[in-house]
Amino acid sequence: MEDYSMYVPNVIFEQIPIKNLVSSQEYQRNLSLRHVKKAAENFDLYQINPVKVSRRNGINYVFNGQHTIEIVATVSGSRDTPVWCMVYDDLFYEHEADIFANQMKYTKSLSPYEIFVANIEAGNDKQLIIKDLVESFGLHLSQNKQVGAICAISTIENIYDKYGLQNLTRVLRLTIGTWEGDINSFSANMLSGIARLIFAFDTELNDEVFKEKLGERSVKEITRSAHERGSGSLGFAETLLSFYNKKMKYPLDMIKLHSPKGRKPKAPVYQEDTEPEDIEEYINGTDDLIGYDDENGFDNDDSEDSINATIDQQLRFV
């Protein structure tokens, strides 16, 4: 019989009370109390992974799972609570540090689309509602950019979370009605920019006027102007509003797009139809290419909210 021991970790599994575990070693990252609090508020027993422990000189050193033990201690209200531990007794300090440093080296993170599909299979309401809404417009959600598909999955979910189903519906209706399914109109920044306009102006924003005026502008032209203003959905929202307001007797107030901490709006920018060299790359990407901020939210002002939304979706007790 062949010996497969070299492929199987030499460990034992034990339930060890949290009070008997030692963490916060020099090679570990600092404990994030915000992460512990958020995970505790969304505690799910089935998301807990075994804590990796190195037993040296009779002491149980945690080298992977310090947040797990703090989350469980917070939820249970006691450090007497035991957690399942994967215990190694043949490691030394430097080896632990090396394992910690390289533990994610060959780990492939789930994409927003993969997470969305898993939530659909789990029968989770939010994703089922979003899927039905998108399909009601004759579109579908996809991991790859193609005609009739929306790739900005995280943006769609964030709009739903932040502004609600009614406003998400209006965002899609305006986008489709204005640019008639142009593949580039479903970028993260464009969708988020429209969501900002809807949230800021509500019924003051006339949908028919929006479709008429913005429909005269190509997605490329809007993207160029937004890029001049600054990256992110706020630049898109400003650009869309500038084109909307052009020649309006009673234009909408640009200031309403900005929070007290936001940057001041620039003057409207109208450019000739000359493209910068990188315009195709700028408009043709999915969430990741358009910009990190809009993949996870709307811009830097919303970073904490968007991070929290991502944690809600990808909660890991590690």
FENKAWO-V204360 format. One record per pair of residues at least 6 apart in sequence whose ideal C-beta (glycine too) atoms are under 7 Angstrom apart, sorted by the first residue. I is the first residue (numbers start at 0). GAP is how many residues later the second one is. D is the distance in Angstrom with one decimal. If there is no record, write none. Layout:
BEGIN
{{I & GAP & D} {I & GAP & D}}
END
This chain:
BEGIN
{{9 & 80 & 6.3} {10 & 75 & 5.0} {10 & 76 & 5.8} {10 & 77 & 5.5} {11 & 75 & 5.2} {12 & 37 & 6.8} {12 & 71 & 6.2} {12 & 72 & 7.0} {12 & 73 & 6.1} {13 & 71 & 5.3} {13 & 73 & 5.6} {14 & 67 & 4.0} {14 & 68 & 7.0} {14 & 69 & 5.9} {15 & 44 & 6.0} {15 & 66 & 6.0} {15 & 67 & 6.6} {15 & 69 & 4.8} {16 & 63 & 5.3} {16 & 64 & 6.8} {16 & 65 & 5.0} {17 & 51 & 4.9} {17 & 54 & 6.6} {17 & 55 & 5.1} {17 & 61 & 4.5} {17 & 63 & 5.6} {17 & 65 & 6.2} {18 & 60 & 4.2} {18 & 61 & 6.1} {19 & 40 & 5.9} {20 & 32 & 6.8} {20 & 39 & 5.1} {20 & 41 & 5.2} {20 & 48 & 5.8} {21 & 37 & 5.9} {21 & 38 & 6.3} {21 & 39 & 5.3} {21 & 40 & 6.6} {22 & 39 & 4.0} {22 & 43 & 3.8} {22 & 46 & 6.7} {23 & 7 & 6.5} {23 & 42 & 6.5} {24 & 36 & 6.4} {24 & 38 & 7.0} {26 & 70 & 3.8} {26 & 73 & 5.4} {26 & 74 & 7.0} {27 & 38 & 6.1} {27 & 72 & 6.5} {30 & 35 & 6.2} {30 & 36 & 6.8} {30 & 39 & 6.5} {31 & 35 & 7.0} {34 & 32 & 6.1} {35 & 31 & 6.1} {35 & 34 & 4.8} {35 & 35 & 5.5} {35 & 38 & 6.0} {37 & 270 & 6.3} {37 & 273 & 5.3} {38 & 32 & 4.8} {38 & 276 & 5.8} {38 & 278 & 6.0} {39 & 31 & 5.3} {39 & 34 & 4.4} {39 & 35 & 5.2} {41 & 270 & 6.4} {41 & 273 & 5.6} {42 & 32 & 4.8} {46 & 268 & 6.1} {46 & 269 & 6.9} {46 & 270 & 5.4} {47 & 20 & 6.2} {47 & 24 & 7.0} {47 & 269 & 5.0} {48 & 16 & 6.9} {48 & 19 & 6.6} {48 & 268 & 6.2} {48 & 269 & 6.5} {49 & 34 & 4.6} {49 & 35 & 6.2} {49 & 36 & 4.5} {50 & 11 & 5.8} {50 & 14 & 3.3} {50 & 17 & 5.5} {50 & 18 & 6.1} {50 & 32 & 5.4} {50 & 34 & 4.8} {51 & 11 & 5.6} {51 & 12 & 3.8} {51 & 13 & 5.8} {51 & 34 & 5.2} {52 & 7 & 4.9} {52 & 8 & 6.6} {52 & 9 & 5.7} {52 & 32 & 4.5} {52 & 33 & 6.7} {52 & 34 & 4.8} {52 & 35 & 7.0} {53 & 7 & 4.7} {53 & 9 & 5.5} {53 & 34 & 5.1} {53 & 37 & 4.3} {53 & 42 & 5.1} {54 & 32 & 5.5} {54 & 33 & 7.0} {54 & 34 & 4.7} {60 & 35 & 6.8} {61 & 7 & 6.6} {62 & 33 & 4.3} {62 & 36 & 6.4} {62 & 37 & 5.3} {63 & 36 & 6.4} {63 & 39 & 6.3} {64 & 253 & 6.4} {66 & 250 & 6.6} {66 & 251 & 5.9} {67 & 15 & 6.7} {67 & 249 & 4.6} {67 & 250 & 6.3} {68 & 14 & 5.8} {70 & 246 & 5.6} {71 & 9 & 5.7} {71 & 11 & 5.6} {72 & 6 & 5.1} {72 & 8 & 6.3} {110 & 32 & 6.3} {111 & 41 & 4.0} {111 & 42 & 4.4} {111 & 175 & 6.9} {112 & 28 & 6.9} {112 & 30 & 4.0} {112 & 40 & 5.3} {114 & 198 & 5.8} {114 & 199 & 6.5} {115 & 11 & 5.6} {115 & 25 & 6.5} {115 & 37 & 5.1} {118 & 8 & 4.0} {119 & 7 & 5.1} {119 & 8 & 6.5} {119 & 11 & 6.2} {125 & 34 & 6.6} {128 & 36 & 6.5} {129 & 26 & 6.0} {129 & 27 & 6.7} {129 & 30 & 5.9} {130 & 10 & 6.6} {132 & 35 & 6.8} {132 & 36 & 6.2} {133 & 6 & 6.5} {133 & 7 & 5.7} {133 & 16 & 6.2} {136 & 35 & 5.5} {136 & 39 & 5.8} {137 & 10 & 6.9} {138 & 9 & 5.5} {138 & 10 & 6.6} {138 & 11 & 5.9} {139 & 8 & 6.6} {139 & 9 & 5.6} {140 & 8 & 6.9} {140 & 9 & 5.5} {140 & 12 & 6.0} {141 & 7 & 3.7} {141 & 9 & 5.8} {142 & 8 & 6.8} {144 & 6 & 5.4} {144 & 38 & 6.6} {144 & 141 & 5.9} {146 & 36 & 5.7} {147 & 33 & 6.7} {149 & 6 & 6.4} {149 & 36 & 4.7} {150 & 135 & 4.0} {150 & 136 & 6.8} {151 & 34 & 6.3} {151 & 35 & 6.4} {151 & 36 & 4.0} {151 & 39 & 5.8} {151 & 134 & 6.5} {151 & 135 & 4.9} {153 & 133 & 5.8} {153 & 141 & 5.4} {153 & 142 & 6.3} {154 & 33 & 4.2} {154 & 36 & 5.3} {154 & 37 & 5.6} {154 & 132 & 6.1} {154 & 139 & 6.0} {155 & 12 & 7.0} {155 & 35 & 7.0} {157 & 139 & 5.8} {157 & 140 & 7.0} {157 & 148 & 6.1} {157 & 151 & 5.8} {158 & 8 & 6.9} {158 & 9 & 4.9} {158 & 12 & 6.1} {158 & 32 & 6.6} {158 & 33 & 6.9} {158 & 36 & 4.7} {159 & 8 & 5.0} {160 & 148 & 5.4} {162 & 32 & 5.6} {162 & 36 & 5.5} {166 & 28 & 6.4} {166 & 31 & 5.2} {166 & 32 & 6.6} {169 & 28 & 5.6} {170 & 20 & 5.9} {170 & 23 & 4.9} {170 & 24 & 5.1} {170 & 27 & 6.4} {173 & 20 & 5.7} {173 & 33 & 6.1} {173 & 36 & 6.0} {173 & 37 & 6.7} {174 & 10 & 5.3} {174 & 11 & 6.6} {174 & 15 & 7.0} {174 & 16 & 6.6} {174 & 19 & 6.3} {176 & 34 & 4.8} {177 & 32 & 6.7} {177 & 33 & 4.7} {177 & 36 & 5.0} {177 & 37 & 4.9} {178 & 6 & 4.0} {178 & 36 & 6.9} {178 & 40 & 5.9} {181 & 37 & 5.3} {183 & 35 & 4.4} {183 & 99 & 4.8} {183 & 100 & 6.4} {184 & 34 & 5.1} {186 & 96 & 6.5} {186 & 103 & 5.1} {187 & 99 & 4.4} {187 & 102 & 4.6} {187 & 106 & 4.0} {187 & 107 & 6.0} {188 & 37 & 6.9} {188 & 43 & 6.6} {188 & 44 & 5.0} {188 & 47 & 4.7} {188 & 101 & 5.1} {188 & 102 & 6.5} {188 & 105 & 5.1} {189 & 46 & 5.8} {191 & 41 & 3.4} {191 & 102 & 5.3} {191 & 106 & 4.9} {192 & 40 & 4.6} {192 & 43 & 3.0} {192 & 44 & 4.1} {192 & 47 & 5.7} {193 & 46 & 6.7} {195 & 37 & 6.0} {195 & 38 & 6.8} {195 & 41 & 4.0} {195 & 61 & 6.2} {195 & 102 & 6.8} {196 & 8 & 5.8} {196 & 40 & 5.5} {196 & 43 & 6.0} {196 & 44 & 6.2} {197 & 7 & 6.4} {199 & 56 & 4.7} {199 & 57 & 5.2} {200 & 51 & 5.6} {200 & 55 & 6.5} {203 & 48 & 6.0} {204 & 47 & 6.9} {208 & 35 & 7.0} {209 & 34 & 5.9} {212 & 30 & 6.0} {212 & 31 & 5.5} {213 & 26 & 6.3} {213 & 29 & 5.8} {213 & 30 & 6.6} {216 & 26 & 5.5} {218 & 64 & 6.4} {219 & 55 & 6.5} {219 & 59 & 6.2} {219 & 63 & 6.2} {220 & 52 & 6.6} {221 & 17 & 5.6} {221 & 18 & 6.7} {222 & 56 & 6.7} {222 & 59 & 6.1} {222 & 60 & 4.6} {223 & 47 & 6.0} {223 & 51 & 6.7} {223 & 52 & 6.8} {223 & 55 & 6.3} {224 & 14 & 4.3} {224 & 44 & 4.9} {224 & 46 & 6.2} {225 & 9 & 4.2} {225 & 10 & 4.4} {225 & 13 & 4.3} {226 & 55 & 6.2} {227 & 41 & 5.3} {228 & 6 & 4.0} {228 & 9 & 5.4} {228 & 10 & 6.2} {228 & 37 & 5.6} {228 & 40 & 6.7} {230 & 60 & 5.3} {231 & 59 & 6.0} {231 & 61 & 5.2} {231 & 62 & 6.2} {231 & 67 & 4.0} {232 & 61 & 5.3} {232 & 65 & 4.9} {232 & 66 & 5.7} {233 & 23 & 6.9} {233 & 65 & 5.0} {236 & 20 & 5.5} {237 & 16 & 6.7} {237 & 19 & 6.4} {237 & 27 & 5.4} {240 & 11 & 6.2} {240 & 13 & 6.1} {240 & 16 & 6.6} {241 & 26 & 3.7} {241 & 27 & 6.8} {243 & 8 & 6.9} {244 & 6 & 3.6} {244 & 7 & 6.0} {253 & 11 & 4.4} {256 & 8 & 6.8} {257 & 7 & 6.6} {258 & 42 & 5.9} {260 & 40 & 6.5} {261 & 39 & 6.1} {280 & 8 & 6.9} {286 & 7 & 6.5} {286 & 8 & 3.8} {287 & 7 & 5.8} {292 & 6 & 5.0} {292 & 7 & 6.1} {295 & 10 & 4.4} {295 & 11 & 6.6} {295 & 14 & 5.5} {296 & 6 & 6.1} {296 & 8 & 6.2} {296 & 9 & 2.3} {297 & 8 & 6.9}}
END
